[in-house]
């Protein structure tokens, strides 16, 4: 029903704004709202895109960071913006898929209030450990958890973060229990991991890679279906103990519901072209991300599946946030 209303709204907006749909867009700067501070993966890919699209389009594309509130204020701002193609939102797994699962009062609905444009990147996740932790493989990790007298501590970047939800999903899928230790971001969590204060952590491969290569932590397994190019020696949980398992972070692009369909298609096509550029792919690779361009229809289906997945994980793990 949400999808049908979205399509009807987009069609109505296209009829109401024929000049926009027929090629006058963009005739002023386009902004991309990012619900995180500068330097986070969503911000990085948004800025790379803004630079590329500013060269493709006759107008500049600017990034506007609106951090805080688990991304909810930024998404609310995007949902309330005029549906004219001049405001886009670079969302991620947290604001677009996890928040609806864990927050009872959310000032936006990701399915009703936004028109999907495309996914941008996948962010591989991993379980990492202090070098002294006995396990070195997913099999050892599972055996250690089953044999522990009490649940082993596992650090996350915060309650209901993508890392936390992925850890809950992994533990539930493997029939294991861990004591989730939540930090205010991945930086303090990995600091305590390196110090040996906690033995395990869920983190993005990109964030963990310098410390893995420096020998300060070790990688137990990745949550991608197969091994990742940055850590070819590290097995995936899917290939060892959980066939078919996968959990990614991701970054996608949406617009306010009702944005003309022609504009959405133009943006998606230009973003896909940008993501196909060798220089762009090299920059994304440097950030430990995988390009994942999708059509609006594919991204809409992906988003609905992600919302359903994390709602079930939140229910099973009893994860709730005030919102």
Secondary structure, 3 states (H helix, E strand, C coil): CHHHHHHHHHHHHHHHCHHHHHHHCCCCCEEEEECCCCCCHHHHHHHHHHHHHHHHCCCCEEEEECCCHHHHHHHHHHHHCCCCCCEEEEEEHHHHHHHHHHECCCCCCCCCCEEEEEEEEEEEEEEEEECCCCCCCHHHHHHHHHHCCCCEEEEECCCCCHHHHHHHHHHHHHCCCEEEEECCCHHHHHHHHHHCCCCEEEEEHHHHHHHHHCCCEEEEEECCCCCCHHHCCCCEHHHHCCCCCCCEEEEEEEEECCCCHHHHHHHHHHHHHHHHCHHHHHHHHHCCEEECCCCHHHHHHHHHHHHHHHHHHHHHHCCCECC
